[in-house]
Every structure is written in structure tokens, then in C-alpha cells.
Amino acid sequence: MPIQKIVQELQEIPEDKLAELYDLIHYFRLGLSQEHRQPLAVSEVEPRTPGLLKGQLGDAFFEPLPEEDYLSSPTTKLSRLD
């Protein structure tokens, strides 16, 4: 689209709306420049093996909760109402 057509359209826009239009054009242009600098999406990087990552969770994570913590949890209280 030739720039002359864009300028013609701009000349038809009321003066009090030009600031809004400027913001729209400005941020649109900034968005275009950001598209080229975006990091690769997760799907574009090497696929990850499902499951836990080694070394991420300590052994304490897999230990059972002490009984007093288990009995005082809100979900346990709800299940005991039945």
C-alpha cells in the first residue's frame, strides 16, 4: 500500500484523535521489531523428557507428612465430613 494513501487517510482523521492514532502506530511498530528478537518458543527448543528432573527435589519431598499435619489439612477435614 503506497504511503500516499495512508497520508490521505490520516488527513481525514479529526485532530483530537491523532494522539490515539499515533500511540497505535507507534506501539504496533515496536511490536514488529520485538517479533524479530523473541526467544525461541519451548516447542522450538529440544523436547524435554517427561518426568522429574534429576536432582530437583530433595528426598524429604517423598517422605509422608507427619500425622498431625495430615489431619489438620483443609482437604482432610472436608473428606471427614462425609
N, CA, C and O atoms as a MOPAC input file, in Angstrom:
PM7 MOZYME 1SCF
protein

 N      0.86500 1    -1.16800 1     0.00000 1
 C      0.00000 1     0.00000 1     0.00000 1
 C      0.91300 1     1.23200 1     0.00000 1
 O      1.77400 1     1.36800 1     0.86900 1
 N      0.72700 1     2.10100 1    -0.94700 1
 C      1.56800 1     3.30200 1    -1.00400 1
 C      1.33100 1     4.21400 1     0.19700 1
 O      0.22000 1     4.31600 1     0.71800 1
 N      2.39300 1     4.86100 1     0.61200 1
 C      2.31400 1     5.73400 1     1.78200 1
 C      1.38300 1     6.92100 1     1.53800 1
 O      0.82900 1     7.47700 1     2.48600 1
 N      1.20500 1     7.31600 1     0.26200 1
 C      0.30900 1     8.44000 1    -0.04100 1
 C     -1.12300 1     8.13600 1     0.39500 1
 O     -1.82700 1     9.02400 1     0.87600 1
 N     -1.55600 1     6.88400 1     0.22700 1
 C     -2.91200 1     6.51000 1     0.65100 1
 C     -3.04000 1     6.61300 1     2.16800 1
 O     -4.06900 1     7.04400 1     2.68700 1
 N     -2.00200 1     6.21900 1     2.85800 1
 C     -2.03100 1     6.30200 1     4.32100 1
 C     -2.09300 1     7.75800 1     4.75100 1
 O     -2.84600 1     8.10500 1     5.66100 1
 N     -1.31600 1     8.60300 1     4.11300 1
 C     -1.31200 1    10.03400 1     4.45400 1
 C     -2.67900 1    10.64100 1     4.17100 1
 O     -3.16300 1    11.45600 1     4.95600 1
 N     -3.31200 1    10.25800 1     3.06500 1
 C     -4.65200 1    10.76800 1     2.74900 1
 C     -5.63900 1    10.39100 1     3.84800 1
 O     -6.45100 1    11.21500 1     4.27000 1
 N     -5.57000 1     9.16300 1     4.30300 1
 C     -6.45900 1     8.72500 1     5.37800 1
 C     -6.18000 1     9.50100 1     6.66000 1
 O     -7.10700 1     9.89000 1     7.37100 1
 N     -4.91100 1     9.72300 1     6.95000 1
 C     -4.55100 1    10.46700 1     8.16300 1
 C     -5.11500 1    11.88300 1     8.13300 1
 O     -5.52100 1    12.41500 1     9.16600 1
 N     -5.14000 1    12.48700 1     6.96500 1
 C     -5.64600 1    13.85400 1     6.84300 1
 C     -7.14200 1    13.94000 1     7.12900 1
 O     -7.64900 1    15.01800 1     7.43900 1
 N     -7.84400 1    12.83200 1     7.03100 1
 C     -9.28600 1    12.80900 1     7.28400 1
 C     -9.63000 1    12.54800 1     8.74800 1
 O    -10.79900 1    12.61300 1     9.13000 1
 N     -8.64100 1    12.26000 1     9.55400 1
 C     -8.88300 1    11.94700 1    10.96500 1
 C     -8.95000 1    13.24900 1    11.75700 1
 O     -8.11100 1    14.13000 1    11.57100 1
 N     -9.94600 1    13.37500 1    12.64200 1
 C    -10.05200 1    14.59600 1    13.45700 1
 C     -8.79200 1    14.81200 1    14.31400 1
 O     -8.17700 1    13.86100 1    14.79500 1
 N     -8.44000 1    16.06200 1    14.48400 1
 C     -7.22700 1    16.44900 1    15.21900 1
 C     -7.18000 1    15.85000 1    16.62500 1
 O     -6.11700 1    15.43600 1    17.08900 1
 N     -8.32900 1    15.80100 1    17.30200 1
 C     -8.33400 1    15.30600 1    18.68600 1
 C     -8.14200 1    13.79100 1    18.78000 1
 O     -7.97200 1    13.26500 1    19.88000 1
 N     -8.16600 1    13.08800 1    17.66200 1
 C     -7.95000 1    11.63300 1    17.66100 1
 C     -6.53800 1    11.24900 1    17.21300 1
 O     -6.18100 1    10.07100 1    17.25700 1
 N     -5.74000 1    12.21100 1    16.78900 1
 C     -4.41800 1    11.89700 1    16.25900 1
 C     -3.47000 1    11.33300 1    17.31400 1
 O     -2.62900 1    10.49200 1    16.99600 1
 N     -3.58900 1    11.77500 1    18.54900 1
 C     -2.71900 1    11.24200 1    19.60500 1
 C     -2.98200 1     9.74800 1    19.80000 1
 O     -2.04100 1     8.97100 1    19.96600 1
 N     -4.24000 1     9.34600 1    19.78200 1
 C     -4.57400 1     7.92200 1    19.91400 1
 C     -4.01500 1     7.12400 1    18.74000 1
 O     -3.47800 1     6.03100 1    18.91600 1
 N     -4.15000 1     7.68200 1    17.55400 1
 C     -3.64900 1     7.00200 1    16.36900 1
 C     -2.12400 1     6.89000 1    16.40500 1
 O     -1.55800 1     5.86400 1    16.02800 1
 N     -1.47500 1     7.94900 1    16.86000 1
 C     -0.01600 1     7.90000 1    16.98200 1
 C      0.40200 1     6.76200 1    17.91700 1
 O      1.30400 1     5.99000 1    17.59500 1
 N     -0.25500 1     6.66400 1    19.06800 1
 C      0.07700 1     5.59200 1    20.01700 1
 C     -0.10700 1     4.21900 1    19.37100 1
 O      0.73300 1     3.33300 1    19.52800 1
 N     -1.20300 1     4.05500 1    18.65100 1
 C     -1.47300 1     2.78500 1    17.98200 1
 C     -0.36000 1     2.43800 1    16.99300 1
 O      0.15900 1     1.32200 1    17.00300 1
 N     -0.00300 1     3.38800 1    16.15000 1
 C      1.03800 1     3.14700 1    15.14700 1
 C      2.38400 1     2.90600 1    15.81700 1
 O      3.12300 1     1.99800 1    15.43600 1
 N      2.69400 1     3.71800 1    16.80500 1
 C      3.98700 1     3.61200 1    17.49600 1
 C      4.15300 1     2.23800 1    18.14700 1
 O      5.17400 1     1.57700 1    17.95500 1
 N      3.16000 1     1.81400 1    18.91000 1
 C      3.28200 1     0.52900 1    19.59800 1
 C      3.17500 1    -0.65100 1    18.63300 1
 O      3.74400 1    -1.71100 1    18.89300 1
 N      2.46500 1    -0.48500 1    17.54300 1
 C      2.43000 1    -1.51600 1    16.50800 1
 C      3.82400 1    -1.70000 1    15.91800 1
 O      4.28600 1    -2.82800 1    15.74200 1
 N      4.49100 1    -0.59000 1    15.61600 1
 C      5.83900 1    -0.65600 1    15.05800 1
 C      6.80800 1    -1.28200 1    16.04600 1
 O      7.65300 1    -2.09000 1    15.66200 1
 N      6.69000 1    -0.91300 1    17.32000 1
 C      7.55900 1    -1.51900 1    18.32900 1
 C      7.32600 1    -3.02200 1    18.41700 1
 O      8.27300 1    -3.79100 1    18.58200 1
 N      6.09000 1    -3.43600 1    18.30800 1
 C      5.76800 1    -4.85700 1    18.33400 1
 C      6.39100 1    -5.60400 1    17.16600 1
 O      6.81800 1    -6.74900 1    17.31200 1
 N      6.44400 1    -4.95800 1    16.01100 1
 C      7.07400 1    -5.59100 1    14.85100 1
 C      8.55300 1    -5.82300 1    15.09500 1
 O      9.09100 1    -6.86600 1    14.72500 1
 N      9.21300 1    -4.85600 1    15.71800 1
 C     10.64700 1    -5.03300 1    15.97700 1
 C     10.88100 1    -6.08800 1    17.05400 1
 O     11.92700 1    -6.73700 1    17.05600 1
 N      9.93000 1    -6.27200 1    17.96600 1
 C     10.06300 1    -7.29100 1    19.01200 1
 C      9.91300 1    -8.69600 1    18.44100 1
 O     10.50000 1    -9.64000 1    18.97100 1
 N      9.14100 1    -8.85100 1    17.37400 1
 C      8.93200 1   -10.17200 1    16.77600 1
 C     10.25000 1   -10.80000 1    16.35200 1
 O     10.41200 1   -12.01800 1    16.42500 1
 N     11.18000 1    -9.98300 1    15.91400 1
 C     12.45600 1   -10.50000 1    15.42600 1
 C     13.40900 1   -10.84700 1    16.55500 1
 O     14.38000 1   -11.57400 1    16.34000 1
 N     13.15200 1   -10.34200 1    17.75400 1
 C     14.05200 1   -10.58000 1    18.87400 1
 C     13.48900 1   -11.54900 1    19.89300 1
 O     14.11000 1   -11.75300 1    20.93600 1
 N     12.35000 1   -12.15100 1    19.64000 1
 C     11.73900 1   -13.06700 1    20.59600 1
 C     12.61100 1   -14.31000 1    20.75900 1
 O     13.13500 1   -14.82700 1    19.77300 1
 N     12.77300 1   -14.79100 1    21.98200 1
 C     13.49500 1   -16.05500 1    22.15800 1
 C     12.67600 1   -17.20100 1    21.56800 1
 O     11.47300 1   -17.06900 1    21.34300 1
 N     13.32600 1   -18.29500 1    21.32900 1
 C     12.63300 1   -19.45500 1    20.77600 1
 C     11.56100 1   -19.94900 1    21.73500 1
 O     11.74800 1   -19.94400 1    22.95200 1
 N     10.45300 1   -20.37000 1    21.17800 1
 C      9.38600 1   -20.94700 1    21.99500 1
 C      9.83800 1   -22.30800 1    22.50000 1
 O     10.74800 1   -22.91700 1    21.93700 1
 N      9.20900 1   -22.77300 1    23.54600 1
 C      9.56600 1   -24.06200 1    24.13800 1
 C      9.48000 1   -25.16900 1    23.09200 1
 O     10.31100 1   -26.07700 1    23.08000 1
 N      8.49300 1   -25.10000 1    22.22500 1
 C      8.32800 1   -26.14600 1    21.21500 1
 C      9.44600 1   -26.12200 1    20.16800 1
 O      9.66100 1   -27.11600 1    19.47500 1
 N     10.15600 1   -25.00100 1    20.04600 1
 C     11.22700 1   -24.89600 1    19.06600 1
 C     12.57800 1   -25.34400 1    19.62300 1
 O     13.53300 1   -25.51900 1    18.86600 1
 N     12.66200 1   -25.52700 1    20.91300 1
 C     13.87900 1   -25.98700 1    21.55400 1
 C     13.80100 1   -27.51200 1    21.61800 1
 O     12.75500 1   -28.08600 1    21.31500 1
 N     14.86900 1   -28.16200 1    22.00000 1
 C     14.84100 1   -29.62300 1    22.05700 1
 C     13.76500 1   -30.11300 1    23.02600 1
 O     13.58500 1   -29.53100 1    24.09500 1
 N     13.05000 1   -31.17600 1    22.65900 1
 C     11.97900 1   -31.67700 1    23.53200 1
 C     12.52400 1   -32.19900 1    24.85600 1
 O     13.64200 1   -32.71000 1    24.92300 1
 N     11.73400 1   -32.06400 1    25.88600 1
 C     12.12000 1   -32.47500 1    27.23000 1
 C     11.54200 1   -33.84700 1    27.52200 1
 O     10.41100 1   -34.14700 1    27.13900 1
 N     12.30900 1   -34.67100 1    28.19300 1
 C     11.83700 1   -35.99300 1    28.58800 1
 C     10.82400 1   -35.83500 1    29.71100 1
 O     11.10100 1   -35.13100 1    30.68300 1
 N      9.65200 1   -36.47000 1    29.61100 1
 C      8.66000 1   -36.35000 1    30.67800 1
 C      9.18300 1   -36.93800 1    31.98900 1
 O     10.02400 1   -37.83700 1    31.99200 1
 N      8.67700 1   -36.42200 1    33.08000 1
 C      9.05300 1   -36.93400 1    34.39800 1
 C      9.82800 1   -35.90500 1    35.19000 1
 O      9.97100 1   -34.75600 1    34.77300 1
 N     10.32100 1   -36.32600 1    36.32500 1
 C     11.06900 1   -35.43000 1    37.20000 1
 C     12.46800 1   -35.20000 1    36.66100 1
 O     13.08500 1   -36.09700 1    36.08600 1
 N     12.95500 1   -33.99800 1    36.85300 1
 C     14.34200 1   -33.71900 1    36.51600 1
 C     15.21400 1   -34.21000 1    37.65400 1
 O     14.89300 1   -33.99100 1    38.82200 1
 N     16.27400 1   -34.84700 1    37.33900 1
 C     17.15800 1   -35.39400 1    38.36500 1
 C     17.72500 1   -34.26600 1    39.21900 1
 O     18.15300 1   -33.23000 1    38.70900 1
 N     17.71900 1   -34.49200 1    40.53600 1
 C     18.30900 1   -33.52600 1    41.44900 1
 C     17.44900 1   -32.32500 1    41.77400 1
 O     17.91400 1   -31.42900 1    42.47900 1
 N     16.22800 1   -32.26300 1    41.29800 1
 C     15.39200 1   -31.09800 1    41.53300 1
 C     14.64000 1   -31.16400 1    42.86000 1
 O     14.38900 1   -30.12400 1    43.47000 1
 N     14.28000 1   -32.34400 1    43.31500 1
 C     13.51600 1   -32.48100 1    44.54900 1
 C     14.33400 1   -33.26300 1    45.56500 1
 O     14.95100 1   -34.28000 1    45.24800 1
 N     14.32200 1   -32.76500 1    46.78400 1
 C     15.02000 1   -33.48000 1    47.84100 1
 C     14.24400 1   -34.71200 1    48.27200 1
 O     13.06100 1   -34.85200 1    47.96100 1
 N     14.91500 1   -35.60200 1    48.98700 1
 C     14.26100 1   -36.82800 1    49.45600 1
 C     13.09600 1   -36.52900 1    50.39300 1
 O     12.14200 1   -37.30500 1    50.45500 1
 N     13.15800 1   -35.41100 1    51.12500 1
 C     12.09400 1   -35.06200 1    52.06700 1
 C     10.75500 1   -34.87100 1    51.35400 1
 O      9.69900 1   -35.04400 1    51.96300 1
 N     10.79100 1   -34.52000 1    50.09300 1
 C      9.55500 1   -34.33000 1    49.34200 1
 C      8.73700 1   -35.61800 1    49.29600 1
 O      7.50700 1   -35.57300 1    49.33000 1
 N      9.40600 1   -36.75500 1    49.21800 1
 C      8.72800 1   -38.03300 1    49.06700 1
 C      8.38900 1   -38.69900 1    50.39500 1
 O      7.73500 1   -39.74200 1    50.41000 1
 N      8.81900 1   -38.12000 1    51.49800 1
 C      8.50700 1   -38.69600 1    52.80700 1
 C      7.07200 1   -38.36400 1    53.17200 1
 O      6.59200 1   -37.28600 1    52.82300 1
 N      6.36400 1   -39.26200 1    53.87000 1
 C      4.97600 1   -38.96600 1    54.25700 1
 C      4.92800 1   -37.81200 1    55.25500 1
 O      5.86500 1   -37.59200 1    56.02400 1
 N      3.82600 1   -37.08900 1    55.22500 1
 C      3.63500 1   -35.99500 1    56.17700 1
 C      3.43600 1   -36.55900 1    57.57800 1
 O      2.90700 1   -37.65900 1    57.73900 1
 N      3.85600 1   -35.81100 1    58.58500 1
 C      3.52800 1   -36.23800 1    59.95000 1
 C      2.00800 1   -36.27300 1    60.10500 1
 O      1.30000 1   -35.48500 1    59.47900 1
 N      1.51900 1   -37.16500 1    60.92200 1
 C      0.07600 1   -37.36100 1    61.04700 1
 C     -0.65100 1   -36.08400 1    61.46300 1
 O     -1.75400 1   -35.83100 1    60.98000 1
 N     -0.06200 1   -35.27100 1    62.34800 1
 C     -0.76000 1   -34.05300 1    62.77900 1
 C     -0.92300 1   -33.06800 1    61.62100 1
 O     -1.93500 1   -32.36800 1    61.56200 1
 N      0.03600 1   -32.99100 1    60.70400 1
 C     -0.11100 1   -32.12200 1    59.53900 1
 C     -1.19000 1   -32.65600 1    58.60800 1
 O     -1.97700 1   -31.88800 1    58.05500 1
 N     -1.22400 1   -33.95600 1    58.43700 1
 C     -2.19700 1   -34.56500 1    57.54900 1
 C     -3.61200 1   -34.35300 1    58.07700 1
 O     -4.51000 1   -33.99600 1    57.31400 1
 N     -3.81600 1   -34.56700 1    59.36100 1
 C     -5.15900 1   -34.45100 1    59.93400 1
 C     -5.64300 1   -33.01300 1    60.00500 1
 O     -6.85100 1   -32.77800 1    60.06500 1
 N     -4.73600 1   -32.04300 1    60.00100 1
 C     -5.16400 1   -30.65000 1    60.10200 1
 C     -5.31200 1   -29.98300 1    58.73600 1
 O     -5.65700 1   -28.80300 1    58.66900 1
 N     -5.06100 1   -30.70800 1    57.64800 1
 C     -5.18200 1   -30.08100 1    56.33100 1
 C     -6.66000 1   -29.87100 1    55.99500 1
 O     -7.49900 1   -30.69300 1    56.36300 1
 N     -6.98700 1   -28.77300 1    55.29800 1
 C     -8.39400 1   -28.46900 1    54.96400 1
 C     -9.06100 1   -29.56100 1    54.13500 1
 O    -10.24900 1   -29.82100 1    54.32100 1
 N     -8.33900 1   -30.20400 1    53.23400 1
 C     -8.97300 1   -31.24000 1    52.40600 1
 C     -9.32100 1   -32.46500 1    53.23200 1
 O    -10.32500 1   -33.12400 1    52.96300 1
 N     -8.50600 1   -32.78200 1    54.23700 1
 C     -8.81100 1   -33.91800 1    55.10100 1
 C    -10.06300 1   -33.62800 1    55.90900 1
 O    -10.90200 1   -34.51000 1    56.09500 1
 N    -10.19700 1   -32.39900 1    56.39100 1
 C    -11.38800 1   -32.02900 1    57.16500 1
 C    -12.63900 1   -32.16300 1    56.31100 1
 O    -13.67700 1   -32.62000 1    56.79000 1
 N    -12.54300 1   -31.76700 1    55.05300 1
 C    -13.69900 1   -31.87900 1    54.16900 1
 C    -14.06200 1   -33.33600 1    53.92600 1
 O    -15.24100 1   -33.68800 1    53.91800 1
 N    -13.06500 1   -34.18000 1    53.73100 1
 C    -13.37400 1   -35.58100 1    53.44800 1
 C    -13.92400 1   -36.29300 1    54.67800 1
 O    -14.63900 1   -37.28500 1    54.53800 1
 N    -13.60600 1   -35.81100 1    55.88400 1
 C    -14.11300 1   -36.45800 1    57.09400 1
 C    -15.54900 1   -36.04600 1    57.39500 1
 O    -16.18900 1   -36.65100 1    58.25500 1
 N    -16.07200 1   -35.02600 1    56.70600 1
 C    -17.44900 1   -34.59000 1    56.94300 1
 C    -18.46200 1   -35.57800 1    56.37900 1
 O    -19.62100 1   -35.57500 1    56.79200 1
 N    -18.05000 1   -36.40500 1    55.45800 1
 C    -18.98100 1   -37.35400 1    54.81700 1
 C    -19.49700 1   -38.39900 1    55.76400 1
 O    -20.28500 1   -39.25800 1    55.36600 1

